[in-house]
Amino acid sequence: MVLDFTLTADDFAGALRARRRKTLQGRFLQAFVLLGAGACALVLVLWAAGRDAVPWPLLWILGVPAAVVFWQPLLIGRTLAKGARRNGEVRTTVDGSGLLVATETSSSTVSWQRFGRYVETDTAFILLSPDRNGTCLNILPKRAATAPADLDRLRALLDGHVPRA
């Protein structure tokens, strides 16, 4: 199966969000965001209930990191997309031996053993490296499939070689 596509900032941001949901480090960051948001809400409720001053330093200490974690996939995705545009269109051939990824400037072969698991989102299949944080990832956008049956074939190939996260 051959997939032709150009990766976008949304592709990278979606892949980073999916990786965050499926890794220990990502779940820790999500918990941090929830705790920070809860603490900010508590501070604002106490202020609204009659406290004289809003502890702005506390809001900054909790709110800014939460905002950074929330926006991180989008910001990193935009940066990665700039680099991907320089490489041009990607042609990925997926078969029983793995992936053959070719761009205008390079090509590489990646065997199935290099992937520890994969995540399926509404827009892509994201293949993660076997380390527990899924440090390396390959993105296969679903829009690259020419027919719905191609997505089923790709899903079957992935299920046959890599476990779902």
Sequence and secondary structure as in RCSB ss.txt:
>XXXX:A:sequence
MVLDFTLTADDFAGALRARRRKTLQGRFLQAFVLLGAGACALVLVLWAAGRDAVPWPLLWILGVPAAVVFWQPLL
IGRTLAKGARRNGEVRTTVDGSGLLVATETSSSTVSWQRFGRYVETDTAFILLSPDRNGTCLNILPKRAATAPAD
LDRLRALLDGHVPRA
>XXXX:A:secstr
 EEEE   HHHHHHHHHHHHHHSHHHHHHHHHHHHHHHHHHHHHHHHHTT SS  HHHHHHHHHHHHHHHHHHHH
HHHHHHHHHHHH  EEEEEETTEEEEE SS EEEEEGGG  EEEE SSEEEEE SSTT  SEEEEEGGG SSHHH
HHHHHHHHHHHS B 
